[in-house]
Amino acid sequence: MRSLRVVLALLAVVTLTGCDREEDRAKLDHVVTASCPKGPDPDLPAAPRQPLPDGFVPVQVIRCRWESRYLPGKGRWEVMIQEHADGPATELMTELRRPSEKSLFGQDCLDIGILVDYFVVADSSGRAVLPDVPTGVCGGPFSSTLAAIRSLPYHVDEQVPIRRVESEKAFRAGCGDEYSDILRRRGRPGVAHQVWNPPLQGLRVCVFRITKKTPSTVEPGPMATGRLESSRILKGTKLRTLLNALDAAPASDCPSNHTRFAVLNPGHYRQAYVELDGCHNLLRPDGTLGQLAPDAVALLTK
């Protein structure tokens, strides 16, 4: 009788252990389309990622990339590039089945986020999985996994323009289609002083007309946005005349009330801004406000 109890106990242990192992096996929970999403860069895919199922044997890896490209005559577009690599992708599959490392700090400790290419793996029956990518102690993907994804011999299947980022006019002007009206938000009166040192050899001028205002949750009053109207490059005598006027502009405390403005782009981040009507305020790169004479403002639009 005692030996029978021992046998039954052992059978129970074996059965329970077998059940646990079955529950621990990675299963195919979600099937996705074996192609790229026909939309903008999917920061958060609709289908959740999942561990690579046990027994899943891929025959193809489909990778999707989104790039900004200039299309002649059409402007700059976000383009979706779908490409595939045939074969078992053994190295990548080994990487995807690695267990993630537990964080030593209880949270991600990376200073920057690491982007992982959007890719799916498909088997011979056409089932496709959006696989989870194992992570290290700081929450970022293993560098070896990223290398395995990117080193496959991909072939391009299609390149699809998704949405226009910048019009042909704005691309050629180097200005952008729209620009926030910074003159309404910043600036304090400042005495005349040199705006750019050393003096510029060329200056790009982008003229915008205010076309819409939206409520602001940060500052009082609406946020204004201008639509590109025209652009030009100033050089030579016109540029020297303008620079002299900018450097000599007296302090201004005139409240902004304009419908058009110009962005003065010297080719780096130290831009200046000018109201083309209203007070003719100048917002210098250092955040101080001056006021231009009408003849100086006219140089920006002729």
C-alpha positions in Angstrom: 0.0 0.0 0.0 2.8 2.4 0.9 4.6 1.7 -2.4 1.4 2.5 -4.3 1.2 5.8 -2.5 4.8 6.6 -3.5 4.1 5.7 -7.2 0.9 7.9 -7.2 2.8 10.8 -5.6 5.6 10.6 -8.3 3.0 10.5 -11.0 1.3 13.6 -9.6 4.7 15.4 -9.5 5.5 14.4 -13.1 2.0 15.5 -14.3 2.2 18.8 -12.6 5.7 19.5 -13.8 4.6 18.7 -17.4 1.7 21.1 -17.0 4.0 23.9 -15.8 6.3 23.4 -18.7 3.4 23.5 -21.1 2.2 26.8 -19.6 5.7 28.3 -19.7 6.0 27.6 -23.4 5.8 30.7 -25.6 2.7 30.5 -27.7 1.5 32.3 -30.8 -0.8 35.0 -29.3 -1.0 37.5 -32.1 -0.7 37.2 -35.9 0.0 40.3 -37.9 0.1 41.1 -41.6 3.3 40.0 -43.4 3.8 43.5 -44.8 4.4 47.0 -43.6 1.7 49.3 -42.2 0.6 51.7 -44.9 0.8 54.8 -42.6 3.2 57.1 -40.9 6.1 55.8 -38.8 4.4 53.5 -36.2 5.8 54.6 -32.9 3.2 52.4 -31.2 2.1 49.5 -33.4 -1.5 48.5 -33.0 -0.6 44.8 -32.5 1.5 44.2 -29.3 4.9 42.6 -29.6 5.2 39.1 -28.3 8.0 36.6 -27.5 8.9 34.4 -30.5 6.7 31.3 -30.2 8.3 28.0 -29.5 8.5 25.9 -32.7 8.1 28.9 -34.9 10.3 28.5 -38.0 10.7 31.6 -40.0 11.4 31.6 -43.7 11.4 35.4 -44.2 12.0 38.6 -42.3 10.1 41.7 -43.5 11.6 45.1 -42.4 9.9 48.4 -42.7 11.7 51.8 -42.7 10.4 55.3 -42.9 12.6 58.0 -44.5 12.2 61.6 -45.4 12.9 62.0 -49.1 12.7 64.7 -51.7 10.4 63.8 -54.7 11.1 66.0 -57.6 8.3 68.5 -58.2 6.3 67.2 -55.2 8.4 68.4 -52.2 9.7 66.4 -49.3 7.7 63.3 -48.3 7.8 60.6 -45.6 8.3 57.4 -47.6 7.7 53.9 -46.3 10.3 51.3 -47.6 9.3 47.7 -47.3 12.1 45.1 -47.8 12.6 41.4 -47.1 15.3 38.9 -46.4 14.7 35.2 -47.2 16.0 32.3 -45.1 15.9 31.1 -41.5 17.8 34.1 -40.2 19.4 31.8 -37.6 21.5 34.4 -35.9 18.5 36.8 -35.5 16.3 34.0 -34.2 18.9 33.1 -31.6 19.0 36.7 -30.5 15.2 37.0 -30.3 15.0 33.9 -28.0 17.5 35.4 -25.5 15.9 36.2 -22.2 15.8 39.9 -21.2 18.0 40.9 -18.3 16.3 42.2 -15.2 17.0 45.9 -14.4 19.4 46.5 -11.6 17.7 49.8 -10.8 14.0 49.0 -11.1 13.7 51.3 -14.2 15.3 52.2 -17.5 18.7 53.8 -16.9 19.5 54.8 -20.5 20.0 58.5 -21.2 18.5 58.2 -24.7 16.0 55.9 -26.3 17.2 53.3 -28.8 15.0 52.9 -31.9 14.4 49.3 -33.1 13.5 48.8 -36.8 9.9 47.7 -37.3 10.1 44.1 -38.6 8.0 41.0 -38.6 9.0 37.3 -39.2 6.9 35.0 -41.3 6.8 31.2 -41.5 6.1 28.9 -44.5 2.3 29.0 -43.8 2.2 32.8 -44.1 1.8 33.5 -40.3 3.7 36.6 -39.3 4.7 37.7 -35.8 5.8 41.1 -34.5 8.5 39.7 -32.2 9.5 41.2 -28.8 13.1 42.3 -28.7 15.0 41.3 -25.6 16.5 44.0 -23.5 19.5 44.5 -21.2 19.8 45.7 -17.6 19.1 49.3 -18.6 16.0 48.5 -20.6 17.6 49.0 -24.1 17.8 46.3 -26.8 21.0 44.2 -26.9 23.4 45.7 -29.5 24.0 42.2 -30.9 20.2 41.9 -31.6 20.1 45.2 -33.4 23.2 44.1 -35.4 21.5 40.8 -36.3 18.4 42.7 -37.5 20.3 45.1 -39.7 22.9 42.7 -41.2 20.4 40.6 -43.1 20.6 40.7 -46.9 17.4 42.7 -47.5 15.8 43.3 -50.9 13.5 46.3 -51.5 9.9 45.3 -52.3 8.2 48.7 -52.5 8.6 52.4 -51.7 5.4 54.2 -50.9 5.0 58.0 -50.3 2.9 58.3 -47.1 2.5 62.0 -46.4 4.0 65.2 -47.6 6.3 66.8 -45.0 7.2 69.9 -47.0 5.9 71.5 -50.2 8.0 72.0 -53.3 7.9 75.7 -52.7 9.1 75.5 -49.1 11.7 72.9 -49.9 13.3 75.1 -52.6 13.0 78.2 -50.3 14.6 76.4 -47.4 12.0 77.9 -45.1 9.4 75.4 -44.1 5.7 75.7 -45.0 4.7 77.1 -41.6 6.3 78.9 -38.7 5.2 79.8 -35.2 5.0 83.6 -34.6 7.6 83.9 -31.9 7.4 87.7 -31.9 4.1 87.4 -29.9 5.7 85.3 -27.2 9.1 86.6 -26.4 11.3 89.6 -26.1 12.3 92.5 -23.8 13.3 96.0 -24.8 17.1 96.1 -25.5 19.4 99.0 -26.6 21.0 99.0 -30.0 23.9 96.6 -30.5 25.4 94.3 -33.1 23.1 91.4 -34.0 25.7 89.1 -35.6 29.4 89.1 -35.1 31.2 88.6 -37.4 29.0 90.3 -40.0 27.2 87.9 -42.4 28.1 87.2 -46.0 24.5 86.1 -46.8 21.1 86.0 -45.2 18.1 83.9 -46.0 14.8 85.8 -45.4 11.5 83.8 -45.1 8.3 85.8 -45.1 5.2 84.4 -43.4 1.6 85.6 -43.2 -0.4 84.7 -40.1 -3.2 82.3 -41.1 -4.4 80.7 -37.9 -4.5 81.2 -34.2 -5.0 78.4 -31.7 -5.6 78.5 -27.9 -2.5 78.2 -25.8 -2.3 76.0 -22.6 1.0 77.5 -21.6 0.8 81.3 -22.2 -2.1 83.8 -22.2 -3.5 84.6 -25.6 -3.7 82.4 -28.7 -0.7 80.9 -30.5 -0.3 82.3 -34.0 1.2 80.4 -37.0 2.3 81.9 -40.3 2.1 80.3 -43.7 5.1 80.8 -46.1 4.5 83.6 -48.5 7.9 84.3 -50.1 11.7 84.0 -49.6 14.9 85.6 -50.8 18.6 85.6 -50.2 20.2 89.0 -49.3 23.8 89.6 -50.2 26.1 92.6 -51.1 24.8 96.1 -50.7 21.3 95.2 -49.6 22.6 92.9 -46.9 25.1 95.5 -45.6 22.3 98.2 -45.5 20.0 95.8 -43.6 22.7 94.7 -41.1 23.5 98.4 -40.3 19.8 99.0 -39.7 19.5 95.9 -37.4 22.6 96.9 -35.4 21.2 100.5 -34.9 17.6 99.6 -34.0 16.6 101.3 -30.8 14.8 99.6 -27.9 11.1 98.9 -28.4 8.3 98.3 -26.0 5.6 98.5 -28.7 3.0 95.7 -28.3 3.0 93.2 -31.2 0.0 93.6 -33.5 1.1 92.4 -37.0 -0.2 90.1 -39.7 3.1 89.3 -41.4 6.6 88.5 -40.1 10.0 87.5 -41.4 12.5 85.0 -40.2 16.1 86.0 -40.7 18.2 82.8 -41.0 22.0 83.3 -41.0 22.6 79.6 -41.5 22.8 78.6 -37.9 20.6 78.7 -34.8 21.0 82.4 -34.0 18.0 83.6 -36.0 16.2 87.0 -35.8 12.6 87.9 -36.4 11.0 91.1 -37.8 7.4 92.3 -37.8 6.6 93.4 -41.4 3.7 95.6 -40.3 2.4 96.9 -37.0 5.3 98.0 -34.8 8.1 96.7 -37.0 9.6 95.1 -34.0 12.9 93.2 -34.3 13.5 90.2 -32.0 17.3 89.7 -31.8 18.9 86.3 -31.2 19.6 87.3 -27.6 15.9 87.8 -26.9 15.9 91.7 -26.9 13.5 93.8 -28.8 14.4 96.7 -31.1 12.4 98.7 -33.7 13.1 99.0 -37.4 12.4 102.0 -39.7 10.0 101.3 -42.6 12.7 101.5 -45.2 14.7 98.8 -43.4 11.6 96.6 -43.3 11.1 97.1 -47.0 14.5 95.5 -47.7 13.0 92.2 -46.4 10.2 92.0 -49.0 11.7 93.5 -52.2 
